[in-house]
Amino acid sequence: MTPEPLAPADGFRDAVAALPAGVAVVTTTWRRTTWAMTVSSAASVSLDPPLLLFCVHADARLRDALDEVETWTLSVLAAGQGPVADWLASPGRPAVDQLARVPHHDPVLAAGARLDGAAAWFDCRTTAVHPAGDHDVVVGEVLAAQRGTRGTGGLVHLDGRLRDLR
């Protein structure tokens, strides 16, 4: 038996929770501060040229930074990095020293930071920003890409929870 449909907004939120999404952290450096945000909306766009995208809420602090900073770094979180994802998604966290409790290192060609232990890292330059409802879609040219240690697994968001994949 098919469940009763919900109101459009509620139905969408409930249905989209069934869509597994990889979890990553986007960082950039703006006004002498490294800004970081957990995203579950990163995706490969093109191999030639290499392009990635992620979505950011139009009111997010990181979104403001992207208006003035051309480059950013995306770290694809590995299994076991759920606490990092939770911390960098928590509302009200301080703007300064967001990465003080997160081991990280400098990116190769972009602003921000690469999170230690990640499954992969991408240094990117913004090529386009597209308004999309209450979010913006940020498309970036990949300047450098590196795979982390094989076998680290991944972290996905499904049904409102973070889940490790190995």
N, C-alpha and C positions, 0 to 999 in steps of 0.2 A: 504494500500500500504506500502511495506517495504521500510524504508529509505535507501539511497545509502550508502554502507559501506565506511568507512574512511580508510586511510592508516593504516597499522598494529599498530604502536605506538599510533597514534591519536585515532584510533578506540578503542583500549584497554582502554586508559585514559577516553574516553567518556563513554564507556560501564561500566567500573568499578565504575564510579561515581553513578551509579544506585544501587550499592550494599551498603545497610545501614551498618554502622560499629559503634560499641560502642566506646566511647572515654574514655581514661584513661591517667594517668600521671605516668611515671616510674621515680623513683629517686634512687640515690645511693650517698654515700659519698666517695670521692676520693681526696687525697691531701688536707685534711682539708676543703673541699668545698662540699656542697650538690649540685649535678647535677640533673637537672630535664628536662623532655621532654614529650610533648604530643604525644600519639600514638593512632591510630585508627585500630591497627592490633593485639590487644590482644585477646587471645582465650584460652579456656580450652582445654587441650590435653588429660588428663587422670584423672580418679578418684582414681585408685590404681596402682601406687602411684599417689598422687595428683600433677599434672604438669600443668603449664601455659606456653604460649609462647607470645612473641611480636616480632615485626620486627623493626629494627633500620637501618637507612642509614649508609653505611659503613664509611662515612666521618664524622658522627656526633660526637660531643664532648663526649656524653654519651657512645658511642661505645668504645672510647679510654679508658674510665674509666673501662668498663666491662672487659678489658684485665687484669686488675690488682686487681679488687674488685670482690669478690665471691658472695656477696649478694646484693639484690635490693628490692625495695618496689614498688608495683603497686597499685594506688588508682583509682578505677572506679568512674568516675565523675558522679554526680547527675544532675538532671534538675536544671538549673539556674547557673551552673558552667562554662558556655561558656566563660566568660571573663578570667577565669583561664586557660582554654584550649588555648585560643587565645594568651595569654601572654607567656605561656610556649612553644608555637609553633612559636613564632615570631623570625625570623632570626636576628642576631646581638644583641640579648639581652645580658646583661652582664653575664659573667661566675660566678662572685661572687654575693652572695645575691639574687639569682633568686627567692627565696621563701620569700624575705623580705615583699612583698605585699600580700602573700598568707598565710592565717592562716593554721598552720600545727602542728603536734605533732610527737614525736618519735615513730618509729616502735617498735614492740615487740622483734623480733629476727633477724632483718636484718639492713643493712645500708640504709641511705636515710631518708625519712620523709613520714608520712601519712598525706594527705591533709584533713583538717577538713571539715565535711559536705559531704564527699564522700559517695557513695552508698555501697561501700565495699572496703576492703583493703586486700592485700596479701603480706606477707613477703616471699621472695624466695631466693634460692641458685641456681646459674647457673649450669646446668648439661650438656649442649651442646650448641654450637654455630655453625650454618650451613650457609655457604655462599649461597646467593640466589640472583643472579643478582647484582643490585646496593645496596642491603640491606643484612643484616644478620638476620637470625631467631635465637632468643635467647630462649632457653627452660630452665625453672627453676622449681625445686622442691619446692612445697609450704611448708614452715615451719610453718606458722600461717596464718589463714584466719579469717576475721570478717566481718559480714554484718553491714552496717550502719543502720540508722533509716529507718524502712519500710515506704514506701510511698514517698520517696525522688525522685522517678522516675529515669530517666537516661538521658544521653546526647548521641546523635548519630550524625554521619557525613553522610550526604546524599546530592548528587548533589552540592558538593562544599560548603555546609553550615552546621553549627551546628544547631541541632534541639533538643528541650526538649521533652522528653516523660514522661507522668505522668499516 
